[in-house]
Amino acid sequence: MWSLPELPPGKEHVCENSIGIGVHIDGSFAEYLKLPATNVVPLDDRIPDDWAAIMDPFGNATHTALSFPLLGEDVLITGAGLIGSMAVAIARFSVRDLSSQVT
């Protein structure tokens, strides 16, 4: 396991001293939530709350679905919750042959 001073950039999540929100400390179902300032991203007021609420699961689904080359492959996504359902939609869209639509 890595420790913080020797972590490669972008690998902070594998630090042995990492504290997971909702794992090691109360998460979003708690009455109050304490977050590091680096976890808070201000959003433009023009973004509706219901859009903002799905940004994290949509980002997770997008990252997961597009982490692998999908074209011509069979895809199995287990779990039909929010992230799984979004991953299905992303995978279905990303394997379509859109070359005929390119002008």
N, CA, C and O atoms as a GROMACS GRO file, in nm:
protein
  412
    1MET      N    1   0.085  -0.118   0.000
    1MET     CA    2   0.000   0.000   0.000
    1MET      C    3   0.090   0.124   0.000
    1MET      O    4   0.200   0.122   0.055
    2TRP      N    5   0.042   0.228  -0.060
    2TRP     CA    6   0.116   0.353  -0.070
    2TRP      C    7   0.089   0.440   0.052
    2TRP      O    8  -0.014   0.426   0.118
    3SER      N    9   0.181   0.528   0.082
    3SER     CA   10   0.155   0.632   0.180
    3SER      C   11   0.166   0.766   0.108
    3SER      O   12   0.228   0.775   0.002
    4LEU      N   13   0.106   0.868   0.165
    4LEU     CA   14   0.085   0.994   0.096
    4LEU      C   15   0.208   1.057   0.030
    4LEU      O   16   0.198   1.098  -0.086
    5PRO      N   17   0.323   1.067   0.096
    5PRO     CA   18   0.435   1.136   0.030
    5PRO      C   19   0.483   1.068  -0.098
    5PRO      O   20   0.536   1.136  -0.186
    6GLU      N   21   0.467   0.938  -0.112
    6GLU     CA   22   0.520   0.868  -0.229
    6GLU      C   23   0.414   0.835  -0.334
    6GLU      O   24   0.443   0.763  -0.430
    7LEU      N   25   0.295   0.887  -0.318
    7LEU     CA   26   0.187   0.857  -0.412
    7LEU      C   27   0.212   0.921  -0.548
    7LEU      O   28   0.249   1.038  -0.556
    8PRO      N   29   0.191   0.844  -0.654
    8PRO     CA   30   0.195   0.906  -0.787
    8PRO      C   31   0.077   1.002  -0.801
    8PRO      O   32  -0.027   0.981  -0.738
    9PRO      N   33   0.088   1.106  -0.882
    9PRO     CA   34  -0.024   1.199  -0.901
    9PRO      C   35  -0.149   1.126  -0.947
    9PRO      O   36  -0.143   1.038  -1.033
   10GLY      N   37  -0.262   1.162  -0.889
   10GLY     CA   38  -0.389   1.102  -0.925
   10GLY      C   39  -0.418   0.970  -0.855
   10GLY      O   40  -0.518   0.906  -0.885
   11LYS      N   41  -0.332   0.929  -0.762
   11LYS     CA   42  -0.350   0.802  -0.693
   11LYS      C   43  -0.378   0.820  -0.544
   11LYS      O   44  -0.355   0.728  -0.465
   12GLU      N   45  -0.426   0.936  -0.506
   12GLU     CA   46  -0.451   0.964  -0.365
   12GLU      C   47  -0.551   0.867  -0.304
   12GLU      O   48  -0.548   0.843  -0.183
   13HIS      N   49  -0.640   0.810  -0.386
   13HIS     CA   50  -0.742   0.719  -0.337
   13HIS      C   51  -0.686   0.586  -0.286
   13HIS      O   52  -0.758   0.512  -0.219
   14VAL      N   53  -0.561   0.553  -0.317
   14VAL     CA   54  -0.503   0.428  -0.269
   14VAL      C   55  -0.411   0.447  -0.148
   14VAL      O   56  -0.341   0.355  -0.108
   15CYS      N   57  -0.411   0.566  -0.092
   15CYS     CA   58  -0.329   0.594   0.026
   15CYS      C   59  -0.380   0.512   0.144
   15CYS      O   60  -0.500   0.505   0.168
   16GLU      N   61  -0.289   0.450   0.218
   16GLU     CA   62  -0.330   0.368   0.334
   16GLU      C   63  -0.390   0.454   0.445
   16GLU      O   64  -0.456   0.400   0.535
   17ASN      N   65  -0.370   0.583   0.441
   17ASN     CA   66  -0.428   0.673   0.542
   17ASN      C   67  -0.555   0.741   0.491
   17ASN      O   68  -0.608   0.831   0.556
   18SER      N   69  -0.603   0.699   0.376
   18SER     CA   70  -0.722   0.758   0.317
   18SER      C   71  -0.844   0.733   0.406
   18SER      O   72  -0.857   0.625   0.464
   19ILE      N   73  -0.931   0.832   0.416
   19ILE     CA   74  -1.054   0.819   0.493
   19ILE      C   75  -1.170   0.833   0.396
   19ILE      O   76  -1.187   0.937   0.332
   20GLY      N   77  -1.249   0.728   0.386
   20GLY     CA   78  -1.361   0.728   0.292
   20GLY      C   79  -1.486   0.786   0.355
   20GLY      O   80  -1.530   0.741   0.461
   21ILE      N   81  -1.544   0.887   0.291
   21ILE     CA   82  -1.670   0.945   0.337
   21ILE      C   83  -1.779   0.842   0.311
   21ILE      O   84  -1.794   0.794   0.198
   22GLY      N   85  -1.856   0.809   0.412
   22GLY     CA   86  -1.957   0.705   0.402
   22GLY      C   87  -1.901   0.567   0.432
   22GLY      O   88  -1.976   0.470   0.438
   23VAL      N   89  -1.769   0.558   0.453
   23VAL     CA   90  -1.705   0.432   0.490
   23VAL      C   91  -1.647   0.444   0.630
   23VAL      O   92  -1.687   0.372   0.722
   24HIS      N   93  -1.553   0.536   0.646
   24HIS     CA   94  -1.487   0.556   0.775
   24HIS      C   95  -1.552   0.666   0.858
   24HIS      O   96  -1.540   0.666   0.981
   25ILE      N   97  -1.619   0.759   0.793
   25ILE     CA   98  -1.692   0.866   0.861
   25ILE      C   99  -1.832   0.874   0.801
   25ILE      O  100  -1.856   0.824   0.691
   26ASP      N  101  -1.925   0.935   0.874
   26ASP     CA  102  -2.063   0.944   0.827
   26ASP      C  103  -2.068   1.004   0.687
   26ASP      O  104  -1.992   1.096   0.654
   27GLY      N  105  -2.159   0.951   0.606
   27GLY     CA  106  -2.174   0.997   0.469
   27GLY      C  107  -2.294   1.085   0.450
   27GLY      O  108  -2.339   1.152   0.543
   28SER      N  109  -2.346   1.086   0.330
   28SER     CA  110  -2.451   1.182   0.293
   28SER      C  111  -2.586   1.155   0.356
   28SER      O  112  -2.676   1.239   0.347
   29PHE      N  113  -2.604   1.040   0.420
   29PHE     CA  114  -2.730   1.015   0.490
   29PHE      C  115  -2.727   1.067   0.634
   29PHE      O  116  -2.827   1.057   0.705
   30ALA      N  117  -2.615   1.121   0.675
   30ALA     CA  118  -2.605   1.180   0.809
   30ALA      C  119  -2.680   1.313   0.811
   30ALA      O  120  -2.701   1.376   0.707
   31GLU      N  121  -2.718   1.355   0.930
   31GLU     CA  122  -2.787   1.484   0.941
   31GLU      C  123  -2.696   1.597   0.896
   31GLU      O  124  -2.742   1.690   0.828
   32TYR      N  125  -2.569   1.590   0.932
   32TYR     CA  126  -2.469   1.689   0.889
   32TYR      C  127  -2.352   1.614   0.829
   32TYR      O  128  -2.320   1.503   0.871
   33LEU      N  129  -2.290   1.674   0.731
   33LEU     CA  130  -2.178   1.611   0.662
   33LEU      C  131  -2.059   1.706   0.664
   33LEU      O  132  -2.070   1.822   0.625
   34LYS      N  133  -1.947   1.655   0.710
   34LYS     CA  134  -1.823   1.733   0.713
   34LYS      C  135  -1.734   1.683   0.599
   34LYS      O  136  -1.700   1.565   0.593
   35LEU      N  137  -1.696   1.775   0.510
   35LEU     CA  138  -1.615   1.740   0.394
   35LEU      C  139  -1.488   1.823   0.388
   35LEU      O  140  -1.487   1.938   0.433
   36PRO      N  141  -1.381   1.766   0.334
   36PRO     CA  142  -1.265   1.850   0.305
   36PRO      C  143  -1.302   1.952   0.198
   36PRO      O  144  -1.380   1.921   0.108
   37ALA      N  145  -1.249   2.070   0.206
   37ALA     CA  146  -1.281   2.176   0.109
   37ALA      C  147  -1.249   2.133  -0.033
   37ALA      O  148  -1.316   2.177  -0.127
   38THR      N  149  -1.150   2.047  -0.051
   38THR     CA  150  -1.114   2.001  -0.186
   38THR      C  151  -1.221   1.913  -0.248
   38THR      O  152  -1.221   1.890  -0.369
   39ASN      N  153  -1.315   1.862  -0.166
   39ASN     CA  154  -1.424   1.779  -0.218
   39ASN      C  155  -1.544   1.861  -0.260
   39ASN      O  156  -1.639   1.806  -0.317
   40VAL      N  157  -1.543   1.990  -0.235
   40VAL     CA  158  -1.658   2.074  -0.265
   40VAL      C  159  -1.631   2.151  -0.394
   40VAL      O  160  -1.529   2.220  -0.407
   41VAL      N  161  -1.723   2.138  -0.488
   41VAL     CA  162  -1.710   2.206  -0.616
   41VAL      C  163  -1.828   2.301  -0.631
   41VAL      O  164  -1.942   2.257  -0.638
   42PRO      N  165  -1.802   2.431  -0.637
   42PRO     CA  166  -1.913   2.523  -0.657
   42PRO      C  167  -1.971   2.508  -0.798
   42PRO      O  168  -1.897   2.497  -0.896
   43LEU      N  169  -2.102   2.508  -0.807
   43LEU     CA  170  -2.169   2.496  -0.936
   43LEU      C  171  -2.235   2.628  -0.973
   43LEU      O  172  -2.278   2.704  -0.887
   44ASP      N  173  -2.240   2.652  -1.100
   44ASP     CA  174  -2.308   2.770  -1.152
   44ASP      C  175  -2.456   2.764  -1.111
   44ASP      O  176  -2.517   2.657  -1.117
   45ASP      N  177  -2.512   2.875  -1.070
   45ASP     CA  178  -2.652   2.881  -1.027
   45ASP      C  179  -2.749   2.840  -1.138
   45ASP      O  180  -2.864   2.806  -1.109
   46ARG      N  181  -2.704   2.842  -1.262
   46ARG     CA  182  -2.792   2.804  -1.373
   46ARG      C  183  -2.810   2.653  -1.384
   46ARG      O  184  -2.898   2.607  -1.456
   47ILE      N  185  -2.729   2.575  -1.312
   47ILE     CA  186  -2.744   2.430  -1.314
   47ILE      C  187  -2.851   2.391  -1.213
   47ILE      O  188  -2.834   2.414  -1.093
   48PRO      N  189  -2.961   2.333  -1.259
   48PRO     CA  190  -3.068   2.296  -1.167
   48PRO      C  191  -3.022   2.190  -1.065
   48PRO      O  192  -2.934   2.109  -1.094
   49ASP      N  193  -3.082   2.193  -0.948
   49ASP     CA  194  -3.044   2.099  -0.842
   49ASP      C  195  -3.059   1.953  -0.886
   49ASP      O  196  -2.976   1.870  -0.850
   50ASP      N  197  -3.164   1.921  -0.963
   50ASP     CA  198  -3.182   1.782  -1.003
   50ASP      C  199  -3.073   1.737  -1.101
   50ASP      O  200  -3.039   1.618  -1.103
   51TRP      N  201  -3.018   1.827  -1.180
   51TRP     CA  202  -2.904   1.792  -1.265
   51TRP      C  203  -2.779   1.774  -1.180
   51TRP      O  204  -2.701   1.680  -1.200
   52ALA      N  205  -2.761   1.865  -1.086
   52ALA     CA  206  -2.643   1.857  -0.999
   52ALA      C  207  -2.642   1.727  -0.920
   52ALA      O  208  -2.536   1.671  -0.893
   53ALA      N  209  -2.761   1.679  -0.882
   53ALA     CA  210  -2.770   1.558  -0.800
   53ALA      C  211  -2.721   1.434  -0.873
   53ALA      O  212  -2.679   1.338  -0.808
   54ILE      N  213  -2.725   1.433  -1.007
   54ILE     CA  214  -2.680   1.314  -1.080
   54ILE      C  215  -2.540   1.329  -1.138
   54ILE      O  216  -2.491   1.237  -1.204
   55MET      N  217  -2.475   1.440  -1.116
   55MET     CA  218  -2.342   1.460  -1.174
   55MET      C  219  -2.241   1.357  -1.125
   55MET      O  220  -2.162   1.305  -1.204
   56ASP      N  221  -2.241   1.325  -0.996
   56ASP     CA  222  -2.145   1.228  -0.943
   56ASP      C  223  -2.173   1.088  -0.995
   56ASP      O  224  -2.081   1.025  -1.047
   57PRO      N  225  -2.296   1.035  -0.983
   57PRO     CA  226  -2.317   0.900  -1.038
   57PRO      C  227  -2.297   0.893  -1.189
   57PRO      O  228  -2.250   0.791  -1.240
   58PHE      N  229  -2.333   0.999  -1.261
   58PHE     CA  230  -2.312   1.000  -1.406
   58PHE      C  231  -2.163   0.999  -1.438
   58PHE      O  232  -2.119   0.930  -1.530
   59GLY      N  233  -2.086   1.075  -1.362
   59GLY     CA  234  -1.940   1.074  -1.380
   59GLY      C  235  -1.880   0.938  -1.354
   59GLY      O  236  -1.792   0.894  -1.427
   60ASN      N  237  -1.927   0.870  -1.248
   60ASN     CA  238  -1.880   0.735  -1.216
   60ASN      C  239  -1.915   0.638  -1.328
   60ASN      O  240  -1.831   0.558  -1.370
   61ALA      N  241  -2.038   0.645  -1.377
   61ALA     CA  242  -2.082   0.555  -1.484
   61ALA      C  243  -2.003   0.581  -1.612
   61ALA      O  244  -1.961   0.487  -1.679
   62THR      N  245  -1.982   0.707  -1.646
   62THR     CA  246  -1.908   0.742  -1.766
   62THR      C  247  -1.764   0.694  -1.757
   62THR      O  248  -1.713   0.633  -1.851
   63HIS      N  249  -1.700   0.721  -1.645
   63HIS     CA  250  -1.560   0.679  -1.625
   63HIS      C  251  -1.547   0.527  -1.637
   63HIS      O  252  -1.457   0.476  -1.703
   64THR      N  253  -1.639   0.456  -1.571
   64THR     CA  254  -1.633   0.310  -1.572
   64THR      C  255  -1.660   0.255  -1.712
   64THR      O  256  -1.585   0.170  -1.760
   65ALA      N  257  -1.767   0.301  -1.776
   65ALA     CA  258  -1.804   0.248  -1.907
   65ALA      C  259  -1.699   0.277  -2.014
   65ALA      O  260  -1.679   0.197  -2.105
   66LEU      N  261  -1.633   0.391  -2.003
   66LEU     CA  262  -1.538   0.430  -2.108
   66LEU      C  263  -1.393   0.399  -2.071
   66LEU      O  264  -1.300   0.442  -2.140
   67SER      N  265  -1.374   0.323  -1.963
   67SER     CA  266  -1.238   0.282  -1.924
   67SER      C  267  -1.187   0.164  -2.007
   67SER      O  268  -1.070   0.127  -1.998
   68PHE      N  269  -1.276   0.107  -2.087
   68PHE     CA  270  -1.242  -0.010  -2.166
   68PHE      C  271  -1.283   0.014  -2.311
   68PHE      O  272  -1.381   0.085  -2.336
   69PRO      N  273  -1.211  -0.044  -2.407
   69PRO     CA  274  -1.256  -0.033  -2.546
   69PRO      C  275  -1.380  -0.119  -2.564
   69PRO      O  276  -1.375  -0.240  -2.544
   70LEU      N  277  -1.492  -0.058  -2.602
   70LEU     CA  278  -1.619  -0.129  -2.608
   70LEU      C  279  -1.658  -0.173  -2.748
   70LEU      O  280  -1.737  -0.267  -2.763
   71LEU      N  281  -1.606  -0.109  -2.849
   71LEU     CA  282  -1.648  -0.138  -2.986
   71LEU      C  283  -1.624  -0.285  -3.021
   71LEU      O  284  -1.512  -0.334  -3.012
   72GLY      N  285  -1.731  -0.354  -3.060
   72GLY     CA  286  -1.722  -0.493  -3.098
   72GLY      C  287  -1.715  -0.590  -2.982
   72GLY      O  288  -1.694  -0.710  -3.004
   73GLU      N  289  -1.731  -0.543  -2.861
   73GLU     CA  290  -1.722  -0.629  -2.743
   73GLU      C  291  -1.859  -0.654  -2.682
   73GLU      O  292  -1.950  -0.572  -2.694
   74ASP      N  293  -1.872  -0.769  -2.616
   74ASP     CA  294  -1.989  -0.795  -2.533
   74ASP      C  295  -1.965  -0.726  -2.400
   74ASP      O  296  -1.853  -0.727  -2.349
   75VAL      N  297  -2.069  -0.667  -2.345
   75VAL     CA  298  -2.055  -0.592  -2.220
   75VAL      C  299  -2.154  -0.648  -2.118
   75VAL      O  300  -2.271  -0.667  -2.149
   76LEU      N  301  -2.106  -0.673  -1.998
   76LEU     CA  302  -2.192  -0.715  -1.888
   76LEU      C  303  -2.181  -0.610  -1.778
   76LEU      O  304  -2.073  -0.583  -1.727
   77ILE      N  305  -2.292  -0.552  -1.743
   77ILE     CA  306  -2.297  -0.455  -1.634
   77ILE      C  307  -2.388  -0.515  -1.528
   77ILE      O  308  -2.507  -0.536  -1.551
   78THR      N  309  -2.333  -0.542  -1.412
   78THR     CA  310  -2.412  -0.600  -1.304
   78THR      C  311  -2.462  -0.488  -1.215
   78THR      O  312  -2.388  -0.395  -1.182
   79GLY      N  313  -2.586  -0.496  -1.177
   79GLY     CA  314  -2.646  -0.393  -1.094
   79GLY      C  315  -2.730  -0.300  -1.178
   79GLY      O  316  -2.682  -0.244  -1.277
   80ALA      N  317  -2.854  -0.283  -1.139
   80ALA     CA  318  -2.945  -0.199  -1.215
   80ALA      C  319  -2.984  -0.076  -1.135
   80ALA      O  320  -3.094  -0.023  -1.151
   81GLY      N  321  -2.895  -0.032  -1.050
   81GLY     CA  322  -2.919   0.092  -0.978
   81GLY      C  323  -2.890   0.210  -1.068
   81GLY      O  324  -2.878   0.195  -1.190
   82LEU      N  325  -2.878   0.327  -1.010
   82LEU     CA  326  -2.857   0.449  -1.088
   82LEU      C  327  -2.729   0.442  -1.171
   82LEU      O  328  -2.732   0.469  -1.291
   83ILE      N  329  -2.618   0.406  -1.110
   83ILE     CA  330  -2.490   0.403  -1.182
   83ILE      C  331  -2.491   0.293  -1.289
   83ILE      O  332  -2.446   0.316  -1.401
   84GLY      N  333  -2.542   0.175  -1.256
   84GLY     CA  334  -2.548   0.066  -1.353
   84GLY      C  335  -2.636   0.101  -1.472
   84GLY      O  336  -2.600   0.074  -1.586
   85SER      N  337  -2.751   0.162  -1.445
   85SER     CA  338  -2.842   0.202  -1.553
   85SER      C  339  -2.779   0.307  -1.644
   85SER      O  340  -2.794   0.302  -1.766
   86MET      N  341  -2.708   0.401  -1.584
   86MET     CA  342  -2.639   0.502  -1.664
   86MET      C  343  -2.526   0.438  -1.745
   86MET      O  344  -2.504   0.475  -1.861
   87ALA      N  345  -2.454   0.344  -1.685
   87ALA     CA  346  -2.345   0.276  -1.756
   87ALA      C  347  -2.399   0.199  -1.876
   87ALA      O  348  -2.334   0.195  -1.981
   88VAL      N  349  -2.518   0.138  -1.864
   88VAL     CA  350  -2.580   0.069  -1.976
   88VAL      C  351  -2.606   0.167  -2.090
   88VAL      O  352  -2.573   0.139  -2.205
   89ALA      N  353  -2.665   0.281  -2.058
   89ALA     CA  354  -2.695   0.381  -2.160
   89ALA      C  355  -2.568   0.431  -2.228
   89ALA      O  356  -2.564   0.446  -2.350
   90ILE      N  357  -2.464   0.456  -2.150
   90ILE     CA  358  -2.338   0.505  -2.206
   90ILE      C  359  -2.274   0.399  -2.294
   90ILE      O  360  -2.226   0.429  -2.403
   91ALA      N  361  -2.273   0.274  -2.247
   91ALA     CA  362  -2.215   0.165  -2.326
   91ALA      C  363  -2.292   0.146  -2.456
   91ALA      O  364  -2.232   0.128  -2.562
   92ARG      N  365  -2.425   0.150  -2.450
   92ARG     CA  366  -2.506   0.133  -2.572
   92ARG      C  367  -2.478   0.245  -2.671
   92ARG      O  368  -2.466   0.220  -2.791
   93PHE      N  369  -2.467   0.366  -2.623
   93PHE     CA  370  -2.440   0.479  -2.712
   93PHE      C  371  -2.299   0.470  -2.771
   93PHE      O  372  -2.278   0.499  -2.889
   94SER      N  373  -2.203   0.429  -2.690
   94SER     CA  374  -2.063   0.433  -2.734
   94SER      C  375  -2.029   0.323  -2.832
   94SER      O  376  -1.927   0.334  -2.900
   95VAL      N  377  -2.109   0.218  -2.844
   95VAL     CA  378  -2.077   0.112  -2.939
   95VAL      C  379  -2.152   0.128  -3.071
   95VAL      O  380  -2.132   0.047  -3.162
   96ARG      N  381  -2.234   0.228  -3.084
   96ARG     CA  382  -2.304   0.252  -3.210
   96ARG      C  383  -2.206   0.297  -3.317
   96ARG      O  384  -2.109   0.367  -3.290
   97ASP      N  385  -2.233   0.254  -3.437
   97ASP     CA  386  -2.151   0.297  -3.551
   97ASP      C  387  -2.207   0.429  -3.601
   97ASP      O  388  -2.308   0.432  -3.671
   98LEU      N  389  -2.141   0.536  -3.564
   98LEU     CA  390  -2.188   0.669  -3.603
   98LEU      C  391  -2.115   0.719  -3.727
   98LEU      O  392  -2.134   0.834  -3.767
   99SER      N  393  -2.031   0.634  -3.790
   99SER     CA  394  -1.951   0.681  -3.903
   99SER      C  395  -2.037   0.728  -4.018
   99SER      O  396  -1.995   0.816  -4.094
  100SER      N  397  -2.157   0.671  -4.034
  100SER     CA  398  -2.242   0.713  -4.145
  100SER      C  399  -2.300   0.852  -4.122
  100SER      O  400  -2.352   0.913  -4.215
  101GLN      N  401  -2.292   0.901  -4.000
  101GLN     CA  402  -2.347   1.031  -3.970
  101GLN      C  403  -2.242   1.142  -3.975
  101GLN      O  404  -2.275   1.259  -3.959
  102VAL      N  405  -2.117   1.105  -3.997
  102VAL     CA  406  -2.010   1.203  -4.002
  102VAL      C  407  -2.012   1.270  -4.139
  102VAL      O  408  -2.016   1.203  -4.242
  103THR      N  409  -2.010   1.402  -4.141
  103THR     CA  410  -2.012   1.474  -4.269
  103THR      C  411  -1.882   1.547  -4.294
  103THR      O  412  -1.866   1.612  -4.397
   0.00000   0.00000   0.00000
